[in-house]
Amino acid sequence: METAREYATLFAAMSRASFLIPLIALLAAGCSSLSKKQPVVVPAGEKATVGPLIYSVIDTEVLPQLGDDPNTARRPQNRFYLVTVSVSNSSTEDLPIPALTLVDDSGKEFNEVVDGTNVSNWLGVIRRVGAAQTEQGTILFDAPAEHYRLRLTDDADENQLSIDVPLNFVHEQLKAPPPDAVAQPNK
């Protein structure tokens, strides 16, 4: 009698296991097909290839405004990010240069600003690069002062590729009064 109970318990455990194993395998297969590959992030200054286009971030600037005249300067909602890029075309035909996106460390996205007023060497919004040619210019974003990566591929692309965009305030200058403008106490 004791053996019959043991066999019944063992049979019940095997039945549950035989049901769970295919279910677990099915769930694991479904999850892996939904998951994407981890994005590849290339350091700024290095080349990143997407199809026939080869990108490189040459310089970045983070500015509180565009233009020096306080009356006509453009002010962003957050900060202006100017990213100077080089885009080379390794194919034998002219190609469009797609829009690029800034992505912060939490995944929030910022699209390019479509107005390049006061941006030196603005690359524009509708842009092309000739066969076996290189275009270089500045693209503009309005985003909070944070660390970003410049996403070169879209969410639908299984192999997402980005370039690291360091937080750089080197070009931002604080306007200090000239030394002779500082009031001297009367003696």
Secondary structure in CASP SS format (residue, H / E / C, confidence):
PFRMAT SS
TARGET T0000
AUTHOR 0000-0000-0000
METHOD secondary structure of the structure
MODEL  1
M C 1.00
E H 1.00
T H 1.00
A H 1.00
R H 1.00
E H 1.00
Y H 1.00
A H 1.00
T H 1.00
L H 1.00
F H 1.00
A H 1.00
A H 1.00
M H 1.00
S H 1.00
R H 1.00
A H 1.00
S H 1.00
F H 1.00
L H 1.00
I H 1.00
P H 1.00
L H 1.00
I H 1.00
A H 1.00
L H 1.00
L H 1.00
A H 1.00
A H 1.00
G H 1.00
C H 1.00
S H 1.00
S H 1.00
L H 1.00
S C 1.00
K C 1.00
K C 1.00
Q C 1.00
P C 1.00
V E 1.00
V E 1.00
V E 1.00
P C 1.00
A C 1.00
G C 1.00
E C 1.00
K C 1.00
A E 1.00
T E 1.00
V E 1.00
G C 1.00
P C 1.00
L E 1.00
I E 1.00
Y E 1.00
S E 1.00
V E 1.00
I E 1.00
D E 1.00
T E 1.00
E E 1.00
V E 1.00
L E 1.00
P C 1.00
Q C 1.00
L E 1.00
G C 1.00
D C 1.00
D C 1.00
P C 1.00
N C 1.00
T C 1.00
A C 1.00
R E 1.00
R C 1.00
P C 1.00
Q C 1.00
N C 1.00
R E 1.00
F E 1.00
Y E 1.00
L E 1.00
V E 1.00
T E 1.00
V E 1.00
S E 1.00
V E 1.00
S E 1.00
N E 1.00
S C 1.00
S C 1.00
T C 1.00
E C 1.00
D C 1.00
L E 1.00
P E 1.00
I C 1.00
P C 1.00
A C 1.00
L C 1.00
T E 1.00
L E 1.00
V E 1.00
D E 1.00
D C 1.00
S C 1.00
G C 1.00
K C 1.00
E E 1.00
F E 1.00
N E 1.00
E E 1.00
V C 1.00
V C 1.00
D C 1.00
G C 1.00
T C 1.00
N C 1.00
V C 1.00
S C 1.00
N C 1.00
W E 1.00
L C 1.00
G C 1.00
V C 1.00
I C 1.00
R C 1.00
R E 1.00
V E 1.00
G C 1.00
A C 1.00
A C 1.00
Q C 1.00
T E 1.00
E E 1.00
Q E 1.00
G E 1.00
T E 1.00
I E 1.00
L E 1.00
F E 1.00
D E 1.00
A E 1.00
P C 1.00
A C 1.00
E C 1.00
H C 1.00
Y E 1.00
R E 1.00
L E 1.00
R E 1.00
L C 1.00
T C 1.00
D C 1.00
D C 1.00
A C 1.00
D C 1.00
E C 1.00
N C 1.00
Q C 1.00
L E 1.00
S E 1.00
I E 1.00
D E 1.00
V E 1.00
P C 1.00
L C 1.00
N C 1.00
F C 1.00
V C 1.00
H C 1.00
E C 1.00
Q C 1.00
L C 1.00
K C 1.00
A C 1.00
P C 1.00
P C 1.00
P H 1.00
D H 1.00
A H 1.00
V C 1.00
A C 1.00
Q C 1.00
P C 1.00
N C 1.00
K C 1.00
END
